[in-house]
Amino acid sequence: MNEPTDFLVIGAGLAGLAFARQVQAAGATVQVLDKGRGVGGRAATRRFGAARVDHGAQFFTARSPEFQAIVDAGLAEGWVKEWYRSIPEWRDGTIHPRPDGHPRYACPEGISALPKHLAEGLTVITEAEVQGISWEDIGYVAQAKDGRQFAGTTLILNVPPVQLLTLASDLVTPEDATLLATATLEPCWALLALLETDLAVDWPALELTNHPVFSWIARDHTKRGPGAPPALVAHTGPAWTAAHLEESQATVEAALIAELETLLGPLALSQSQAHRWRYAKPLTALDQPYFWDGARQIGACGDWCEGGRVEGAYLSGHRLALAIE
Ligand SMILES: Cc1cc2nc3c(=O)[nH]c(=O)nc-3n(C[C@H](O)[C@H](O)[C@H](O)COP(=O)(O)OP(=O)(O)OC[C@H]3O[C@@H](n4cnc5c(N)ncnc54)[C@H](O)[C@@H]3O)c2cc1C
């Protein structure tokens, strides 16, 4: 086990990274553990054939000065671009334009550029799935699946609430365990599809209302540079997801391709894949920007605390750091 750091963060999602960046900038030592091969959690991009496809978060907005500063840095350095100001709505078979003038941002290399940028200069240990956490003389000690141990004086959890309580229900008070259990995330299936030829449409994406299967369809390549291979990403709505949650990837993939072709017409698909997000988007939030117990030196952050979405996750971690550093 290495020397205990001031902060031990479990989860290198946007919230955990925003937290770690801020406390490190203030002079603290911090290490961040994540079970994934890379950072970013649901802000994820997959290499898919010749394409890079965002299969989790699709775009982000910036309504707070803190997150706008990150976006502005990305715009200046070229890893963020303004994608569109209007995403049309599909409703009852008709597409309705919805110009609201509010910029939606994307990353030309894929949305994982955002967490990668936040992780620069941080000590992030990937492929470290935490299976247990104990409180010992030296502070909190996290046990990874492969036997490694990591210690820190203050523990910050940036994992979905169900996983948080599995790891730490005996580290928080019973009242706080009850509070944390009120936050829930709902699941979603994503279909990734590479096309031989692009669709003959002018929309970058559609938000679907009252569609029996889909809630979102994006021509993902419109976020990339010129010449990017045409690719679609489709997300399922809550009712369809609930009815098909435990089906196999192959079954869901076939069903979603058929539904997509019913909606859009025949597709010249070269490759496709389904991905299940078991904890996709907040259904019920904590209604506070973060969780913090100063007596026990334990905190939690994530999109499920208050704001939801990419910006909400960032703000949750950032504001927790400002509150306790
Ligand atoms: C399909 C989908 C579409 C979305 N679309 C949008 C969108 O268009 N715009 C938008 O703003 N937001 C969107 N979101 C939401 C956005 O992705 C999230 O709000 C944000 O990424 C959440 O960040 P987070 O830090 O709270 O959590 P997460 O990204 O979930 O990070 C948690 C991290 O904890 C790690 N972890 C979990 N358990 C362990 C463990 N035991 N040990 C170690 N590490 C662990 C995970 O690997 C993960 O990296 C979407 C999400 C999904 C799934």
The ligand as an SDF file (V2000), in Angstrom:
LIG
                    3D

 53 58  0  0  0  0  0  0  0  0999 V2000
  -27.0060    7.0140  -22.3060 C   0  0  0  0  0  0  0  0  0  0  0  0
  -26.6680    8.2930  -21.6040 C   0  0  0  0  0  0  0  0  0  0  0  0
  -26.8910    9.5130  -22.2390 C   0  0  0  0  0  0  0  0  0  0  0  0
  -26.5690   10.7140  -21.6110 C   0  0  0  0  0  0  0  0  0  0  0  0
  -26.7100   11.8880  -22.2950 N   0  0  0  0  0  0  0  0  0  0  0  0
  -26.2980   13.0410  -21.7250 C   0  0  0  0  0  0  0  0  0  0  0  0
  -26.2630   14.2450  -22.4820 C   0  0  0  0  0  0  0  0  0  0  0  0
  -26.5330   14.2660  -23.6800 O   0  0  0  0  0  0  0  0  0  0  0  0
  -25.8770   15.3790  -21.8450 N   0  0  0  0  0  0  0  0  0  0  0  0
  -25.4980   15.3970  -20.5320 C   0  0  0  0  0  0  0  0  0  0  0  0
  -25.1490   16.4650  -20.0150 O   0  0  0  0  0  0  0  0  0  0  0  0
  -25.4810   14.2540  -19.8010 N   0  0  0  0  0  0  0  0  0  0  0  0
  -25.8560   13.0850  -20.3730 C   0  0  0  0  0  0  0  0  0  0  0  0
  -25.7940   11.9150  -19.6720 N   0  0  0  0  0  0  0  0  0  0  0  0
  -25.4380   11.9610  -18.2530 C   0  0  0  0  0  0  0  0  0  0  0  0
  -23.9300   12.1410  -18.0150 C   0  0  0  0  0  0  0  0  0  0  0  0
  -23.2170   11.1390  -18.6890 O   0  0  0  0  0  0  0  0  0  0  0  0
  -23.7030   12.0370  -16.5140 C   0  0  0  0  0  0  0  0  0  0  0  0
  -24.5120   12.9990  -15.8550 O   0  0  0  0  0  0  0  0  0  0  0  0
  -22.2550   12.2460  -16.0620 C   0  0  0  0  0  0  0  0  0  0  0  0
  -21.3210   11.7020  -16.9610 O   0  0  0  0  0  0  0  0  0  0  0  0
  -22.1400   11.6090  -14.6790 C   0  0  0  0  0  0  0  0  0  0  0  0
  -20.8510   11.7710  -14.1410 O   0  0  0  0  0  0  0  0  0  0  0  0
  -20.5720   11.2550  -12.6680 P   0  0  0  0  0  0  0  0  0  0  0  0
  -19.1790   11.6590  -12.3160 O   0  0  0  0  0  0  0  0  0  0  0  0
  -21.6530   11.7020  -11.7680 O   0  0  0  0  0  0  0  0  0  0  0  0
  -20.7030    9.6550  -12.6950 O   0  0  0  0  0  0  0  0  0  0  0  0
  -20.0980    8.4940  -13.5980 P   0  0  0  0  0  0  0  0  0  0  0  0
  -19.7430    8.9820  -14.9440 O   0  0  0  0  0  0  0  0  0  0  0  0
  -21.0710    7.3710  -13.5090 O   0  0  0  0  0  0  0  0  0  0  0  0
  -18.7480    8.0790  -12.8440 O   0  0  0  0  0  0  0  0  0  0  0  0
  -18.6930    7.0900  -11.8540 C   0  0  0  0  0  0  0  0  0  0  0  0
  -17.3710    6.3580  -11.9940 C   0  0  0  0  0  0  0  0  0  0  0  0
  -17.2480    5.4280  -10.9170 O   0  0  0  0  0  0  0  0  0  0  0  0
  -16.5940    4.2760  -11.4000 C   0  0  0  0  0  0  0  0  0  0  0  0
  -16.9070    3.1870  -10.4680 N   0  0  0  0  0  0  0  0  0  0  0  0
  -18.1230    2.6630  -10.1750 C   0  0  0  0  0  0  0  0  0  0  0  0
  -17.9940    1.6880   -9.2500 N   0  0  0  0  0  0  0  0  0  0  0  0
  -16.6690    1.6040   -8.9560 C   0  0  0  0  0  0  0  0  0  0  0  0
  -15.9000    0.7780   -8.0760 C   0  0  0  0  0  0  0  0  0  0  0  0
  -16.4680   -0.1590   -7.3100 N   0  0  0  0  0  0  0  0  0  0  0  0
  -14.5570    0.9530   -8.0330 N   0  0  0  0  0  0  0  0  0  0  0  0
  -13.9550    1.8990   -8.8070 C   0  0  0  0  0  0  0  0  0  0  0  0
  -14.6380    2.7010   -9.6660 N   0  0  0  0  0  0  0  0  0  0  0  0
  -15.9710    2.5570   -9.7260 C   0  0  0  0  0  0  0  0  0  0  0  0
  -17.1720    4.0890  -12.7930 C   0  0  0  0  0  0  0  0  0  0  0  0
  -16.3220    3.3040  -13.6060 O   0  0  0  0  0  0  0  0  0  0  0  0
  -17.2720    5.5420  -13.2790 C   0  0  0  0  0  0  0  0  0  0  0  0
  -16.1250    5.9390  -14.0060 O   0  0  0  0  0  0  0  0  0  0  0  0
  -26.0580   10.6960  -20.2880 C   0  0  0  0  0  0  0  0  0  0  0  0
  -25.8120    9.4750  -19.6630 C   0  0  0  0  0  0  0  0  0  0  0  0
  -26.0880    8.2790  -20.3220 C   0  0  0  0  0  0  0  0  0  0  0  0
  -25.7420    6.9760  -19.6700 C   0  0  0  0  0  0  0  0  0  0  0  0
  1  2  1  0
  2  3  1  0
  2 52  2  0
  3  4  2  0
  4  5  1  0
  4 50  1  0
  5  6  2  0
  6  7  1  0
  6 13  1  0
  7  8  2  0
  7  9  1  0
  9 10  1  0
 10 11  2  0
 10 12  1  0
 12 13  2  0
 13 14  1  0
 14 15  1  0
 14 50  1  0
 15 16  1  0
 16 17  1  0
 16 18  1  0
 18 19  1  0
 18 20  1  0
 20 21  1  0
 20 22  1  0
 22 23  1  0
 23 24  1  0
 24 25  2  0
 24 26  1  0
 24 27  1  0
 27 28  1  0
 28 29  2  0
 28 30  1  0
 28 31  1  0
 31 32  1  0
 32 33  1  0
 33 34  1  0
 33 48  1  0
 34 35  1  0
 35 36  1  0
 35 46  1  0
 36 37  1  0
 36 45  1  0
 37 38  2  0
 38 39  1  0
 39 40  1  0
 39 45  2  0
 40 41  1  0
 40 42  2  0
 42 43  1  0
 43 44  2  0
 44 45  1  0
 46 47  1  0
 46 48  1  0
 48 49  1  0
 50 51  2  0
 51 52  1  0
 52 53  1  0
M  END
$$$$
